[in-house]
């Protein structure tokens, strides 16, 4: 368990460092801007990460000397952890730049009609 907490701390560090690149003080881009369809976009990103890991694992199984050129399995897994935290943040309506009048899929919320009683 200690190692998994260490991994979460590493993920937080990566998220903080990437955040300063992608949402820095000189940029007009907010975090929510990257996810035009809200949680659906985030799920697509995680799906792509999973496919990439499966592809790398298949290459490693076929050739034990295979080394990924850019992103290791560990790097991809850390990214998935971070994207999962973004899903939770978006579901809570707390992501920077998220429109509070939109739902978790970034669709305008439906206004509930109230029926006045006579």
C-alpha positions as CSV (number, residue, x, y, z in Angstrom):
1,X,0.0,0.0,0.0
2,X,2.9,2.4,0.7
3,X,4.0,2.1,-2.9
4,X,0.6,2.9,-4.3
5,X,0.4,6.0,-2.2
6,X,3.9,7.0,-3.5
7,X,2.5,6.4,-7.1
8,X,-0.4,8.8,-6.3
9,X,2.0,11.4,-5.1
10,X,4.1,11.0,-8.3
11,X,0.9,11.4,-10.3
12,X,0.0,14.6,-8.4
13,X,3.5,16.0,-9.2
14,X,3.2,15.1,-12.9
15,X,-0.3,16.7,-13.0
16,X,1.0,19.9,-11.4
17,X,4.0,20.1,-13.8
18,X,1.8,19.5,-16.9
19,X,-0.7,21.9,-15.6
20,X,1.8,24.7,-15.5
21,X,2.6,24.0,-19.2
22,X,-1.0,23.6,-20.4
23,X,-2.8,26.2,-18.2
24,X,-0.2,28.7,-17.4
25,X,-0.8,32.3,-16.4
26,X,-0.1,33.6,-20.0
27,X,-2.7,31.3,-21.6
28,X,-6.4,31.9,-22.1
29,X,-6.9,28.1,-22.2
30,X,-8.7,26.6,-19.2
31,X,-8.5,22.9,-18.3
32,X,-12.1,22.3,-19.3
33,X,-11.4,23.6,-22.8
34,X,-9.5,20.3,-23.6
35,X,-12.7,18.3,-23.1
36,X,-15.4,19.6,-25.4
37,X,-17.7,16.7,-24.6
38,X,-16.9,16.6,-20.9
39,X,-16.6,13.2,-19.3
40,X,-17.1,11.5,-22.7
41,X,-13.9,13.1,-24.0
42,X,-12.0,12.1,-20.9
43,X,-13.2,8.5,-21.3
44,X,-12.0,8.6,-25.0
45,X,-8.6,9.7,-23.8
46,X,-8.4,7.0,-21.2
47,X,-9.5,4.4,-23.8
48,X,-6.7,5.6,-26.1
49,X,-4.2,5.3,-23.2
50,X,-5.4,1.7,-22.6
51,X,-5.1,0.8,-26.2
52,X,-1.6,2.2,-26.3
53,X,-0.6,0.2,-23.2
54,X,-2.1,-3.0,-24.8
55,X,-0.1,-2.4,-28.0
56,X,3.1,-1.8,-26.1
57,X,2.5,-5.0,-24.0
58,X,1.9,-7.0,-27.2
59,X,5.1,-5.7,-28.7
60,X,7.0,-6.6,-25.5
61,X,5.5,-10.1,-25.4
62,X,6.5,-10.7,-29.0
63,X,10.0,-9.2,-28.5
64,X,11.4,-9.2,-24.9
65,X,14.0,-6.6,-26.0
66,X,11.4,-4.2,-27.2
67,X,11.6,-0.7,-25.5
68,X,8.9,1.9,-26.1
69,X,10.2,5.0,-27.9
70,X,8.3,7.6,-26.0
71,X,5.9,6.7,-23.3
72,X,6.4,3.7,-21.0
73,X,3.6,1.5,-19.6
74,X,4.2,3.3,-16.2
75,X,3.9,6.7,-17.8
76,X,0.6,5.8,-19.6
77,X,-0.8,4.3,-16.3
78,X,0.1,7.5,-14.4
79,X,-1.7,9.6,-17.2
80,X,-4.7,7.4,-16.8
81,X,-4.8,7.9,-13.1
82,X,-4.6,11.7,-13.6
83,X,-7.3,11.6,-16.3
84,X,-9.5,9.6,-13.9
85,X,-9.1,12.4,-11.4
86,X,-10.2,14.9,-14.1
87,X,-13.4,12.7,-14.6
88,X,-14.2,13.0,-10.9
89,X,-13.5,16.8,-11.0
90,X,-15.7,17.3,-14.0
91,X,-18.5,15.2,-12.5
92,X,-18.4,17.4,-9.5
93,X,-18.5,20.5,-11.7
94,X,-15.2,21.7,-10.2
95,X,-12.9,21.7,-13.2
96,X,-11.3,25.1,-14.1
97,X,-13.2,26.7,-16.9
98,X,-16.2,24.3,-16.7
99,X,-19.5,25.9,-17.5
100,X,-21.7,25.6,-14.4
101,X,-24.8,25.7,-16.6
102,X,-23.7,22.5,-18.4
103,X,-23.8,18.9,-17.3
104,X,-21.1,16.3,-17.1
105,X,-21.1,15.8,-20.9
106,X,-20.8,19.6,-21.4
107,X,-24.4,19.9,-22.6
108,X,-26.6,22.8,-21.5
109,X,-28.6,21.7,-18.4
110,X,-32.3,21.4,-18.9
111,X,-34.3,23.8,-16.9
112,X,-36.8,22.0,-14.7
113,X,-40.3,23.3,-15.2
114,X,-42.2,24.0,-12.0
115,X,-45.9,23.6,-12.0
116,X,-47.8,26.1,-10.0
117,X,-50.6,24.5,-8.0
118,X,-54.0,26.2,-8.2
